[in-house]
Amino acid sequence: MIGLLTAVAAAHPLATKNPAPQTLMTGFGSDSLDFDVRLWTDDYDQWLQIKSDVIVATTDALAEAKIAIPFPQRDLHLQSIDPVVAD
């Protein structure tokens, strides 16, 4: 995972080679593995576009690698419901 995320960041045309992008695993969430992707650029005015580009490219790379992003799922079980409320 770290290699994939780093490769996506490094592939951005505005990412610097030195320092190179880096990815760190920062922890475990309740439904996630948490990573921090760091990328440097000489064109700071484009940081928001670069961030968007990298997020979209990451989503595409994860899908291509058949890595799914887990989302919490909730099941709702109703014991009984008032017919008036159901309408």
Secondary structure as the mmCIF struct_conf table of DSSP 4:
data_model
#
loop_
_struct_conf.conf_type_id
_struct_conf.id
_struct_conf.beg_label_comp_id
_struct_conf.beg_label_asym_id
_struct_conf.beg_label_seq_id
_struct_conf.end_label_comp_id
_struct_conf.end_label_asym_id
_struct_conf.end_label_seq_id
HELX_RH_AL_P HELX_RH_AL_P1 ILE A 2 ALA A 10
TURN_TY1_P TURN_TY1_P1 ALA A 11 ALA A 11
BEND BEND1 HIS A 12 HIS A 12
TURN_TY1_P TURN_TY1_P2 PRO A 13 LEU A 14
STRN STRN1 ALA A 15 ALA A 15
BEND BEND2 LYS A 17 PRO A 19
HELX_LH_PP_P HELX_LH_PP_P1 ALA A 20 PRO A 21
STRN STRN2 GLN A 22 GLY A 29
TURN_TY1_P TURN_TY1_P3 SER A 30 ASP A 31
STRN STRN3 SER A 32 ARG A 38
STRN STRN4 THR A 41 THR A 41
BEND BEND3 ASP A 42 ASP A 42
HELX_RH_3T_P HELX_RH_3T_P1 TYR A 44 GLN A 46
HELX_RH_AL_P HELX_RH_AL_P2 TRP A 47 GLU A 64
TURN_TY1_P TURN_TY1_P4 ALA A 65 LYS A 66
HELX_LH_PP_P HELX_LH_PP_P2 ALA A 68 PRO A 70
BEND BEND4 GLN A 79 GLN A 79
HELX_RH_AL_P HELX_RH_AL_P3 PRO A 83 ALA A 86
#
